[in-house]
Amino acid sequence: MTNSPPQLKDMLPAVQDLLHRVITGADADSSKTIPLETQQEVLSRIAWNALTEPNEYISRTLIDNYSGSAALTVLQSDNTAHEINQLLDAAGITVTQQLAQKAIERWQARLMERNLLELVRDTLQTAVKTGLRVLTPQLPGWPEKLSALGENQPILLWTKGDIETIKHRFIAVVGARALTPYGETVTNYFTEYLCKQNLGIISGGAYGADGLAHRIALNHKTPTIAVLAGGIDRPYPSGHTELFRKIVDTGNLIVTEAAPGSAPTRWRFLLRNRLIAALSEGVLVTEAGMRSGSINTANHAAELGIPLGAIPGSVMLGSSAGAHQLIRDHKAELIANTTQLDELLHLQETTDSTENTRNIAHLLVLDALPLTKSAAVEQIASRAGISHKECTGILAELELLGKVTQEHGKWPPHWRLVRE
């Protein structure tokens, strides 16, 4: 292999100060100590992150079954493809020689001009300059929710902002980049409601629904996370540079699995969406066409068993066709009001069985009343299947609620619905 990579043990002393800063967010002379084994593992994952695409199969599988450090040893071999196959065979995973060779060729392409030490040092220098911190499963703060992704769990996350933010409960609000006025209205309405329920908002930082959701969260001083498709040092879209700055400055968080310096690409956008879904406790699609990227996020949520809701729009416009398809395919629940959103996310579960029973009785009496004329208590009680005494009490409660009114001048007493 061109520019044979140095051994991990030789790389660590050369970048140890930089590594300490991205792990702790503190100066290199901080009193915080990090076990040597942890430093080596984090460094190896940073190396793989700089060398490969997010969620790259061969390297991720090696890391999952061994460790980042052990996986990195394949780069020191004179016969890398053979080493890969030996390690994976030992783990009970079979890959073809051709697949292994293609992976090696991708890695070599990034090592043509710089060896691995130079690549890692440049990555760490950019991260420190940008004020980034790294999270891996070996470090405090790693979000356990990501384990739901199984073998598709990222090997690390780059973050900017307050890492503690990630501990909050988040609902993903996603939708079209080109929102219609209707889409803006419903995104604003439902996002504000979620904020008032003390739920954080997670989205992808894009134009349209994403950006609107983040701004509403900031206005309500609600935690928010933007998950980016490229490196945090290359904010995309550039028109949201100020939004991203405000997210960080207000103690919130930006997250990505893309290495510093990475440009956002279509492939990275698709991979980013699985992180949005996995870090959330529910996903709400506010408006989405058939080709909207938010549909990809929704599909990840459906696969993970995360509550998924979609807001319907006009059947005459394509701007909600993707949301309608999610509902039609039984992947998403139709969300038309906050009560339905509560039910989807289990926000307002009533534990008082007496209250539930009373609400049901109210519905029975309301359903028993004629739509356009009045009825006597005896008739209403008979249709509702309850006693005369209970019916009289419920009618009095409904009158106080403004749902029914007594019709004067009739005996026995007659009641009718109040028309809204």
PAGUKOL-339264 format. One record per residue: residue number from 0; residue in one letter; y, x, z of N, C-alpha, C in turn. Coordinates in pm, whole numbers. Each point is the difference from the previous one (the first is absolute). Last residue first. Layout:
N
NUM  A  Y  X  Z  Y  X  Z  Y  X  Z .
...
This chain:
420
419  E  2435  -7259  1741  84  121  -2  83  4  -128 .
418  R  -212  -426  299  1  66  -132  93  119  3 .
417  V  -296  -245  393  139  36  -34  -2  76  -131 .
416  L  -378  -377  163  36  141  -19  149  16  -25 .
415  R  -187  -416  297  -1  45  -139  41  148  -5 .
414  W  -181  -451  353  55  136  -19  -8  36  -148 .
413  H  -6  -462  370  -39  64  -126  70  135  -13 .
412  P  -138  -391  419  82  110  -53  -60  59  -128 .
411  P  -138  -508  85  4  118  86  79  114  -65 .
410  W  252  -274  -121  -94  3  113  -138  -37  -51 .
409  K  543  167  -174  -139  -40  -28  -82  8  127 .
408  G  468  133  -46  -8  -142  -39  -140  -46  -34 .
407  H  133  528  -57  47  -100  95  -15  -141  -57 .
406  E  -265  478  -74  72  -101  -78  36  -116  93 .
405  Q  -81  547  96  -47  -135  26  86  -100  -78 .
404  T  -118  525  -144  98  -85  68  -58  -139  20 .
403  V  -143  570  -110  -22  -144  -15  113  -75  70 .
402  K  13  478  -27  -99  -24  -105  -20  -150  -26 .
401  G  274  267  336  68  -48  -120  -93  -31  -115 .
400  L  -80  144  474  0  107  -102  66  -44  -130 .
399  L  -60  -306  354  88  105  51  12  116  -100 .
398  E  -305  -342  -96  136  -53  -11  101  104  47 .
397  L  -456  88  48  43  18  -139  141  -53  -22 .
396  E  -203  -63  420  26  143  -22  53  24  -140 .
395  A  -135  -437  107  121  34  75  37  147  -19 .
394  L  -403  -151  -183  112  -54  -76  133  31  70 .
393  I  -397  110  223  25  92  -110  118  -48  -85 .
392  G  -152  -275  356  60  124  51  37  96  -112 .
391  T  -233  -396  -110  135  -33  46  73  126  49 .
390  C  -456  34  -118  85  -16  -118  144  -28  40 .
389  E  -332  19  333  31  134  -51  94  -8  -118 .
388  K  -153  -409  177  84  69  97  42  138  -52 .
387  H  -308  -257  -252  133  -59  -5  96  77  91 .
386  S  -419  277  -187  24  -120  82  144  -47  -16 .
385  I  -244  252  -412  31  33  139  31  -129  75 .
384  G  -76  81  -491  -122  20  77  25  42  141 .
383  A  298  -122  -391  -5  138  49  -127  30  78 .
382  R  88  -439  -169  -12  91  -115  -13  145  46 .
381  S  71  -328  332  -128  -23  -65  -22  97  -116 .
380  A  416  -3  224  -105  56  85  -136  -13  -65 .
379  I  367  -203  -215  11  147  -7  -112  65  81 .
378  Q  40  -470  16  -44  45  -132  -1  153  -9 .
377  E  169  -196  393  -144  -25  -10  -55  51  -134 .
376  V  469  11  80  -71  107  71  -150  -17  -15 .
375  A  295  -199  -392  -10  -20  143  -84  110  63 .
374  A  302  70  -455  -130  -51  46  3  -14  151 .
373  S  350  60  -486  -35  23  140  -137  -57  32 .
372  K  164  210  -494  28  -114  88  -46  33  141 .
371  T  -49  303  -378  124  -71  -32  32  -117  91 .
370  L  -388  312  41  105  84  -58  133  -74  -12 .
369  P  -378  -94  393  23  -28  -143  118  83  -52 .
368  L  -308  174  414  117  -84  -28  14  -25  -150 .
367  A  -330  294  198  -39  -141  10  115  -94  -33 .
366  D  44  482  21  -80  -37  -117  -35  -149  0 .
365  L  226  177  373  88  4  -117  -74  -41  -126 .
364  V  -249  45  397  88  -116  5  93  -4  -121 .
363  L  -285  373  46  -81  -122  -19  89  -124  -3 .
362  L  196  417  105  -31  -11  -143  -80  -127  -28 .
361  H  94  106  449  124  -34  -70  -28  -23  -149 .
360  A  -350  161  263  24  -142  25  127  -47  -70 .
359  I  -101  456  -13  -94  -74  -84  22  -150  16 .
358  N  242  288  280  49  10  -138  -89  -80  -95 .
357  R  -138  40  447  116  -90  -12  55  1  -142 .
356  T  -347  298  109  -50  -137  -2  114  -99  -19 .
355  N  110  453  57  -66  -21  -129  -48  -145  -14 .
354  E  176  132  413  106  -10  -101  -60  -26  -138 .
353  T  -296  83  351  65  -130  20  108  -22  -106 .
352  S  -224  414  27  -80  -101  -68  61  -138  14 .
351  D  212  502  -1  3  -119  84  -74  -113  -71 .
350  T  94  431  -190  -118  5  86  -9  -123  90 .
349  T  221  155  -504  20  -79  121  -127  1  82 .
348  E  230  349  -386  -121  -70  43  24  -70  133 .
347  Q  287  252  -352  37  -103  96  -122  -79  45 .
346  L  -30  375  -308  117  34  81  25  -99  112 .
345  H  -344  105  -386  -35  -36  139  114  33  96 .
344  L  -17  31  -496  10  121  82  -35  -23  147 .
343  L  -14  -360  -323  -61  115  -68  -9  121  92 .
342  E  230  -384  151  -145  -22  -3  -72  117  -64 .
341  D  473  1  2  -53  14  136  -151  -10  2 .
340  L  215  -97  -399  -1  144  23  -52  30  141 .
339  Q  61  -445  -119  -115  54  -70  -9  151  16 .
338  T  374  -210  180  -119  -47  72  -126  55  -64 .
337  T  423  70  -204  -31  94  108  -120  -43  83 .
336  N  23  -139  -520  91  -15  114  -45  94  112 .
335  A  -224  -20  -421  118  -75  -41  99  -20  114 .
334  I  -469  286  -183  98  -3  108  127  -68  -51 .
333  L  -564  66  -122  130  -48  -46  93  -12  121 .
332  E  -409  357  -26  34  -134  46  137  -37  -56 .
331  A  -357  353  -237  117  -19  85  13  -145  42 .
330  K  -366  141  -262  25  125  71  113  -16  101 .
329  H  -199  -319  -335  -34  -12  143  12  133  73 .
328  D  122  -124  -468  -123  78  21  -46  -1  145 .
327  R  405  -218  -121  -106  -63  -79  -134  71  22 .
326  I  391  187  191  -37  -125  68  -118  -65  -70 .
325  L  180  380  -198  -60  38  128  -47  -123  76 .
324  Q  242  -66  -396  -136  43  -27  -72  42  127 .
323  H  459  -115  19  -84  -119  -23  -145  38  -23 .
322  A  316  345  36  -19  -64  130  -90  -122  -13 .
321  G  128  213  -396  -93  83  77  -29  -58  136 .
320  A  322  -211  -279  -135  -18  -53  -103  83  77 .
319  S  503  -62  32  -91  -27  113  -145  -11  -44 .
318  S  357  88  -309  36  86  113  -87  -22  122 .
317  G  13  -235  -442  -103  102  21  25  84  123 .
316  L  138  -535  -91  49  136  -12  -112  100  30 .
315  M  -43  -477  35  61  16  -131  49  142  -25 .
314  V  -185  -175  412  -109  20  -96  54  21  -140 .
313  S  254  125  477  -6  -95  -110  -117  33  -93 .
312  G  -77  184  476  127  -20  -67  -17  -102  -111 .
311  P  -259  189  502  -1  -55  -136  141  -12  -56 .
310  I  -213  358  363  94  -111  -8  3  -52  -143 .
309  A  -393  262  310  83  6  -120  87  -125  -5 .
308  G  -341  325  365  68  -122  -38  85  21  -124 .
307  L  -422  229  334  82  12  -121  58  -135  -36 .
306  P  -284  318  412  60  -128  -38  100  16  -115 .
305  I  -404  341  38  129  -16  66  61  -132  -44 .
304  G  -422  235  -140  -7  -114  89  126  -22  80 .
303  L  -110  327  -359  -6  47  139  -12  -114  99 .
302  E  47  -81  -469  -121  80  16  -19  44  145 .
301  A  397  -229  -118  -115  -91  -9  -131  76  22 .
300  A  398  249  -24  -4  -78  124  -121  -92  1 .
299  H  85  241  -392  -48  89  106  -11  -76  132 .
298  N  191  -228  -358  -144  16  -20  -61  95  104 .
297  A  469  -59  -5  -68  -122  46  -151  13  -14 .
296  T  270  342  -175  3  3  146  -76  -118  57 .
295  N  58  0  -459  -94  106  38  -6  14  152 .
294  I  315  -286  -183  -133  -61  -11  -107  101  37 .
293  S  454  131  -31  -32  -63  128  -135  -71  -4 .
292  G  205  203  -385  -76  93  84  -38  -60  134 .
291  S  72  -298  -453  75  59  111  -90  93  81 .
290  R  -89  -293  -395  -13  146  -7  76  69  111 .
289  M  -6  -483  -51  -140  41  -15  -17  151  5 .
288  G  422  -188  259  -58  -32  -129  -141  54  -9 .
287  A  287  -146  453  -66  106  -76  -53  -54  -132 .
286  E  255  -91  526  11  -38  -142  -60  112  -82 .
285  T  -69  -12  473  106  -100  -9  24  -49  -143 .
284  V  -413  202  324  53  19  -135  104  -109  -24 .
283  L  -234  237  457  65  -118  -58  59  38  -135 .
282  V  -387  185  397  79  28  -120  54  -131  -54 .
281  G  -203  239  497  7  -114  -90  89  37  -117 .
280  E  -77  301  341  -88  -101  60  2  -128  -82 .
279  S  84  551  -151  57  -129  37  -104  -88  70 .
278  L  -68  439  -204  87  19  115  59  -132  51 .
277  A  -282  22  -393  -77  43  117  86  15  125 .
276  A  202  -115  -426  -90  -105  48  -68  41  131 .
275  I  271  318  -213  83  -111  46  -88  -109  60 .
274  L  -217  355  -209  54  40  130  87  -112  58 .
273  R  -176  -39  -435  -108  -19  97  48  36  141 .
272  N  289  68  -376  -12  -141  41  -111  -24  101 .
271  R  89  429  -217  90  -31  111  -23  -140  54 .
270  L  -220  146  -395  -64  51  122  84  -33  123 .
269  L  175  -111  -421  -117  -82  26  -70  43  128 .
268  F  364  260  -151  45  -132  45  -119  -89  35 .
267  R  -86  417  -192  38  13  141  55  -131  56 .
266  W  -109  24  -460  -122  15  80  33  6  148 .
265  R  358  -4  -308  -67  -130  5  -124  6  88 .
264  T  363  349  131  -65  -32  -127  -69  -135  15 .
263  P  391  355  259  -74  -127  -1  -57  -26  -139 .
262  A  73  504  185  72  -108  -66  -80  -129  12 .
261  S  6  450  336  -75  -82  -95  88  -110  -57 .
260  G  127  323  349  19  45  -138  -70  -85  -103 .
259  P  -201  2  486  140  25  -33  13  59  -141 .
258  A  -432  -292  73  55  125  51  148  12  -33 .
257  A  -258  -472  78  29  95  -108  67  124  59 .
256  E  -114  -405  236  -109  98  2  20  104  -109 .
255  T  371  -303  307  -65  20  -129  -121  90  19 .
254  V  445  -290  279  -136  56  -2  -45  20  -144 .
253  I  451  -112  366  -44  9  -140  -132  75  0 .
252  L  301  -287  408  -93  101  -52  -21  -13  -151 .
251  N  388  -104  442  -117  -58  -66  -74  110  -77 .
250  G  432  24  250  -120  16  80  -123  -66  -56 .
249  T  455  38  -192  -10  -106  101  -130  5  79 .
248  D  99  307  -359  108  15  98  -7  -106  110 .
247  V  -305  -12  -375  -26  115  88  102  6  113 .
246  I  59  -332  -327  -128  -23  68  -29  111  100 .
245  K  370  48  -285  26  -92  111  -127  -31  77 .
244  R  -33  265  -387  73  73  104  24  -89  121 .
243  F  -190  -196  -379  -96  86  68  67  80  112 .
242  L  279  -262  -272  -88  -86  80  -99  84  78 .
241  E  273  220  -310  75  -38  119  -82  -90  92 .
240  T  -188  123  -415  16  118  85  72  -33  129 .
239  H  -132  -277  -399  -27  -37  139  10  120  94 .
238  G  50  27  -478  100  -96  43  -19  -46  143 .
237  S  -312  280  -228  115  76  48  112  -92  48 .
236  P  -518  -159  31  101  27  -103  123  70  58 .
235  Y  -282  223  177  -7  -85  -118  -16  -145  43 .
234  P  101  553  186  5  -145  25  2  -79  -130 .
233  R  -152  481  158  41  -51  -132  6  -152  7 .
232  D  -135  254  373  116  78  -43  49  -40  -138 .
231  I  -392  -185  193  117  -55  68  126  76  -39 .
230  G  -425  -52  -336  42  79  114  127  -57  62 .
229  G  -269  -362  -261  22  142  -27  40  72  127 .
228  A  -87  -466  0  -105  46  -91  13  148  -31 .
227  L  151  -297  467  41  48  -132  -119  51  -81 .
226  V  140  -351  426  -110  85  -45  27  39  -145 .
225  A  294  -183  453  -5  6  -146  -110  99  -38 .
224  I  127  -315  461  -61  119  -59  3  -14  -151 .
223  T  250  -225  486  -39  -8  -141  -55  134  -47 .
222  P  180  -326  471  -65  118  -57  -39  -21  -146 .
221  T  420  -264  194  -145  -13  10  -64  126  -60 .
220  K  477  -175  31  -43  107  91  -149  -11  32 .
219  H  265  -262  -319  -48  -65  122  -46  102  104 .
218  N  157  145  -424  106  -89  50  -39  -66  132 .
217  L  -321  262  -229  105  84  57  112  -85  60 .
216  A  -342  -223  -232  -52  57  124  107  86  68 .
215  I  102  -167  -423  0  -108  99  -50  51  134 .
214  R  -22  296  -360  139  -22  43  9  -111  104 .
213  H  -421  93  -204  43  110  87  140  -25  55 .
212  A  -163  -306  -318  -73  -13  126  41  110  98 .
211  L  171  20  -439  59  -112  73  -66  -15  137 .
210  G  -178  318  -299  128  43  54  66  -109  83 .
209  D  -407  -112  -219  -18  109  97  132  35  68 .
208  A  -5  -319  -361  -48  -52  127  -12  109  107 .
207  G  272  177  -395  -50  -136  10  -43  -37  140 .
206  Y  -33  513  -156  102  -101  -24  -61  -139  19 .
205  A  -251  370  274  41  -18  -139  118  -97  -10 .
204  G  -273  154  399  127  66  -29  52  -20  -140 .
203  G  -414  -181  239  -9  121  -81  129  65  -40 .
202  S  -154  -288  468  3  -26  -144  9  134  -72 .
201  I  -18  -279  524  -42  116  -77  0  -37  -148 .
200  I  204  -182  510  -13  -25  -143  -38  131  -69 .
199  G  -60  -226  536  58  98  -89  -27  -35  -145 .
198  L  48  -352  421  -97  69  -85  73  98  -90 .
197  N  167  -346  327  -19  137  48  -112  72  -74 .
196  Q  196  -439  -93  -125  -3  77  -36  138  54 .
195  K  374  -66  -282  30  -75  122  -125  -15  88 .
194  C  -39  201  -427  78  87  88  28  -69  133 .
193  L  -208  -249  -338  -92  100  56  73  92  97 .
192  Y  261  -310  -239  -85  -68  98  -95  99  67 .
191  E  267  153  -354  79  -24  121  -84  -66  109 .
190  T  -199  50  -416  13  129  66  82  -13  127 .
189  F  -48  -379  -278  -123  29  73  6  136  70 .
188  Y  380  -140  -260  -33  -101  101  -122  40  82 .
187  N  140  269  -373  95  7  110  -43  -93  114 .
186  T  -244  -19  -395  -23  129  65  90  14  122 .
185  V  60  -376  -272  -120  -12  84  -33  132  68 .
184  T  378  -10  -290  17  -97  107  -122  -4  91 .
183  E  -6  267  -392  88  57  102  11  -94  120 .
182  G  -233  -157  -375  -75  105  68  81  66  110 .
181  Y  213  -316  -278  -98  -66  88  -77  104  81 .
180  P  290  160  -331  75  -52  115  -91  -72  99 .
179  T  -259  355  -272  86  -108  -43  85  -44  121 .
178  L  -210  506  -64  -7  -130  66  92  -100  -68 .
177  A  -232  469  -121  108  -81  -56  -10  -141  58 .
176  R  -312  301  151  118  86  -2  121  -78  -53 .
175  A  -416  -250  257  46  53  -128  120  94  18 .
174  G  -309  -49  427  28  -94  -108  55  72  -121 .
173  V  -160  21  582  3  62  -133  27  -106  -105 .
172  V  -54  123  562  70  -96  -87  18  70  -134 .
171  A  -321  70  472  47  48  -129  65  -115  -77 .
170  I  -49  90  545  -40  -90  -107  58  56  -129 .
169  F  -115  225  521  73  -14  -126  -62  -106  -90 .
168  R  42  226  544  -73  -94  -86  84  -26  -126 .
167  H  32  477  278  41  -140  4  -91  -85  -87 .
166  K  -12  486  39  -81  -70  100  32  -150  6 .
165  I  234  334  -270  -126  -42  -62  -89  -77  96 .
164  T  420  216  121  18  -128  -68  -133  -57  -48 .
163  E  63  441  191  -40  -106  93  11  -138  -64 .
162  I  152  402  -219  -143  -24  -15  -48  -114  91 .
161  D  492  92  -217  -65  -9  131  -147  -38  -17 .
160  G  240  256  -406  49  -103  91  -76  5  131 .
159  K  -219  144  -459  137  37  37  57  -115  82 .
158  T  -520  213  -193  89  -101  55  140  57  20 .
157  W  -533  61  -248  129  63  24  96  -108  46 .
156  L  -563  27  28  123  -72  -34  119  92  26 .
155  L  -575  52  -114  117  25  84  112  -94  -42 .
154  I  -434  -41  -178  -33  117  80  116  39  91 .
153  P  -123  -517  -168  69  123  -41  -38  117  90 .
152  Q  -335  -413  -112  103  35  96  69  130  -45 .
151  N  -384  -238  -202  129  7  -68  116  29  96 .
150  E  -463  -70  131  7  125  -75  130  15  -78 .
149  G  49  -359  350  -128  70  -18  19  131  -73 .
148  L  323  -355  151  -14  41  -140  -129  75  -26 .
147  A  149  -139  435  -53  -115  -74  -21  34  -147 .
146  S  214  295  311  -146  15  -4  -65  -117  -75 .
145  L  471  28  107  -40  56  -129  -150  19  -11 .
144  K  227  -145  402  -20  -108  -98  -51  54  -133 .
143  E  142  277  372  -142  -31  -8  -30  -112  -101 .
142  P  409  371  19  -27  -144  9  -147  -33  -22 .
141  W  234  451  224  -67  -42  -123  -35  -149  10 .
140  G  202  268  355  83  -86  -82  -64  -46  -129 .
139  P  -137  467  235  45  -123  65  89  -81  -93 .
138  L  -368  324  -224  126  8  73  36  -132  67 .
137  Q  -379  99  -302  -16  89  115  123  -1  92 .
136  P  -36  -241  -426  -84  -63  104  -16  86  125 .
135  T  448  73  -267  -140  3  -44  -82  -66  110 .
134  L  556  80  -170  -99  -67  86  -136  16  -63 .
133  V  529  248  -27  -130  -33  -57  -86  -69  105 .
132  R  563  51  -107  -111  31  89  -129  -45  -66 .
131  L  541  144  -177  -124  -79  0  -93  44  113 .
130  G  463  141  -192  -14  -63  132  -125  -85  12 .
129  T  175  296  -366  25  -144  -14  -11  -72  133 .
128  K  -90  468  -30  137  -19  -49  37  -148  -6 .
127  V  -445  116  105  91  35  110  145  -24  -40 .
126  A  -326  -63  -334  -16  -100  105  96  27  116 .
125  T  -26  313  -351  67  -122  -45  -6  -107  108 .
124  Q  -236  391  82  144  29  1  79  -123  -43 .
123  L  -471  -20  -23  48  -3  137  150  27  8 .
122  T  -208  31  -423  -11  -137  50  58  -11  140 .
121  D  -37  428  -192  107  -77  -64  2  -145  50 .
120  R  -352  275  146  127  42  60  116  -77  -60 .
119  V  -427  -71  -185  12  -59  134  132  38  65 .
118  L  -99  191  -417  12  -144  -17  21  -67  136 .
117  E  -93  459  -9  136  -26  -50  25  -151  -13 .
116  L  -433  135  119  93  32  107  144  -30  -42 .
115  L  -347  -43  -321  2  -109  96  98  26  115 .
114  N  115  230  -464  -126  -14  72  18  -102  112 .
113  R  264  -6  -478  11  38  141  -137  -9  64 .
112  E  51  -84  -465  119  81  21  13  49  144 .
111  M  -377  -267  -141  20  94  -110  117  95  27 .
110  L  -203  -386  253  -3  136  54  23  105  -109 .
109  R  -37  -475  -71  110  15  95  5  139  62 .
108  A  -342  -117  -306  125  -23  -72  120  17  93 .
107  Q  -447  16  169  42  125  -65  134  -16  -69 .
106  W  -209  -380  187  53  88  104  54  129  -61 .
105  R  -214  -303  -286  127  -57  48  63  90  105 .
104  E  -424  116  -156  101  23  -105  135  -58  41 .
103  I  -374  -83  276  41  141  9  110  30  -101 .
102  A  -202  -423  -16  84  13  119  54  143  12 .
101  K  -309  -88  -338  130  -60  -32  95  10  118 .
100  Q  -445  142  61  73  93  -84  137  -54  -37 .
99  A  -300  -275  242  48  110  83  85  97  -80 .
98  L  -210  -349  -231  104  -52  86  59  109  88 .
97  Q  -370  111  -269  118  -26  -83  117  -51  84 .
96  Q  -427  61  192  66  128  -21  129  -17  -79 .
95  T  -163  -419  283  -45  79  -114  76  132  -7 .
94  V  -117  -263  462  98  -4  -109  -53  88  -113 .
93  T  -177  -246  498  -30  69  -125  115  -17  -99 .
92  I  -119  -12  566  86  -52  -107  -25  81  -126 .
91  G  -173  76  461  -65  -115  -61  81  -64  -110 .
90  A  89  409  260  52  -123  63  -60  -125  -60 .
89  A  -113  427  -169  -37  5  142  48  -124  75 .
88  D  127  58  -450  -143  -31  9  -46  -3  145 .
87  L  439  138  -87  -15  -144  -14  -146  -42  4 .
86  L  102  463  19  57  -69  116  -22  -150  -7 .
85  Q  -133  262  -372  -83  30  117  49  -75  124 .
84  N  253  -26  -400  -124  -77  -9  -92  25  120 .
83  I  397  254  -34  32  -143  17  -127  -82  3 .
82  E  -39  457  -104  28  -21  143  29  -147  29 .
81  H  -52  128  -450  -129  6  69  19  -27  149 .
80  A  384  37  -264  -71  -124  -32  -134  -6  72 .
79  T  261  400  37  54  -114  74  -76  -128  -25 .
78  N  -82  523  -22  -60  -110  -76  38  -131  69 .
77  D  153  401  177  -8  47  -139  -56  -108  -91 .
76  S  278  -108  463  -131  30  -55  11  53  -143 .
75  Q  348  -174  305  -23  144  12  -131  43  -65 .
74  L  148  -456  29  95  70  -87  -17  152  8 .
73  V  -247  -307  274  -50  -4  -138  92  75  -95 .
72  T  99  -70  468  -82  118  -30  -52  -1  -143 .
71  L  248  -362  207  82  103  -65  -82  124  -34 .
70  A  -185  -366  244  15  -33  -142  76  109  -73 .
69  A  -46  30  466  -127  28  -67  11  -27  -149 .
68  S  375  -107  263  -25  145  2  -127  35  -76 .
67  G  116  -453  68  86  62  -101  -26  149  -10 .
66  S  -411  -276  150  136  12  52  84  59  -110 .
65  Y  -448  -276  -28  1  127  72  133  13  75 .
64  N  -96  -387  -256  -133  33  47  -8  132  76 .
63  D  411  -172  -192  -57  -108  82  -132  40  62 .
62  I  212  293  -310  71  -4  128  -61  -103  93 .
61  L  -170  26  -438  -34  121  75  65  -2  139 .
60  T  116  -344  -295  -138  -16  45  -47  121  80 .
59  R  426  13  -203  -1  -96  110  -142  -18  56 .
58  S  60  271  -385  54  65  121  -5  -94  119 .
57  I  -149  -181  -415  -81  114  43  53  61  130 .
56  Y  243  -375  -204  -135  -29  50  -72  122  57 .
55  E  532  -121  19  -86  65  -99  -144  6  53 .
54  N  437  -187  192  -128  -71  -11  -91  56  -108 .
53  P  480  171  -61  -44  -81  114  -131  -73  -32 .
52  E  74  452  -261  63  -131  3  -46  -75  126 .
51  T  8  542  13  -68  -112  -66  86  -126  1 .
50  L  132  431  197  -84  40  -113  -53  -117  -81 .
49  A  258  -25  412  85  64  -101  -76  26  -130 .
48  N  -234  -179  368  102  -97  -40  91  57  -108 .
47  W  -323  277  207  -62  -95  -93  102  -101  -53 .
46  A  155  297  326  -37  74  -120  -62  -93  -104 .
45  I  92  -171  423  125  18  -74  -28  75  -130 .
44  R  -355  -43  292  29  -130  -61  132  5  -79 .
43  S  -128  378  247  -92  -17  -113  26  -133  -71 .
42  L  243  97  394  42  86  -111  -89  -20  -121 .
41  V  -117  -221  397  121  -59  -58  46  81  -120 .
40  E  -361  174  242  -38  -123  -69  120  -65  -67 .
39  Q  69  384  266  -74  33  -121  -37  -125  -80 .
38  Q  211  -51  421  92  59  -97  -72  28  -133 .
37  T  -261  -145  361  81  -109  -55  96  53  -105 .
36  E  -255  313  235  -87  -78  -88  76  -115  -65 .
35  L  217  263  330  -17  72  -126  -83  -80  -99 .
34  P  295  -253  376  -124  78  -10  -16  61  -138 .
33  I  474  -94  213  -92  -73  -87  -127  84  -11 .
32  T  468  -61  343  -105  84  -56  -97  -87  -79 .
31  K  545  -8  187  -119  -75  -37  -102  94  -64 .
30  S  446  124  134  -106  26  97  -128  -76  -33 .
29  S  365  181  -374  -21  -109  97  -116  37  93 .
28  D  205  243  -388  -20  58  132  -17  -106  108 .
27  A  80  -108  -464  -125  77  6  -25  58  138 .
26  D  280  -457  -53  14  139  -41  -129  75  24 .
25  A  -62  -518  -78  82  83  88  14  140  -57 .
24  G  -282  -373  -151  138  -40  -24  97  81  84 .
23  T  -501  24  -45  68  -44  122  140  -55  -23 .
22  I  -284  153  -368  -90  -72  91  78  -60  117 .
21  V  214  271  -323  -35  -129  -62  -98  -80  86 .
20  R  142  433  149  115  -90  -11  -37  -134  -63 .
19  H  -320  351  34  32  -53  133  113  -102  -8 .
18  L  -116  238  -388  -100  -100  32  31  -65  136 .
17  L  261  364  -141  29  -119  -80  -95  -114  36 .
16  D  -83  416  197  125  -55  52  37  -129  -73 .
15  Q  -381  247  -150  -22  -67  129  127  -64  56 .
14  V  -142  258  -422  78  -125  -4  0  -71  135 .
13  A  -223  423  -85  113  10  -91  89  -124  2 .
12  P  -419  42  249  110  79  59  125  2  -88 .
11  L  -388  -239  -174  62  -59  118  112  86  59 .
10  M  -294  130  -378  115  -82  -32  76  -42  125 .
9  D  -412  242  18  109  88  -42  127  -78  -29 .
8  K  -398  -224  115  39  80  117  113  96  -33 .
7  L  -198  -261  -346  82  -81  88  51  81  119 .
6  Q  -101  258  -459  -76  -71  101  95  -76  93 .
5  P  159  90  -505  -31  75  121  -83  -85  96 .
4  P  -15  -60  -547  73  -40  121  -39  86  119 .
3  S  10  144  -533  -96  -42  103  72  -29  132 .
2  N  149  40  -505  68  9  128  -88  -50  114 .
1  T  -232  -147  -409  124  76  -6  69  -3  136 .
0  M  -538  -40  -52  119  -85  0  124  89  0 .
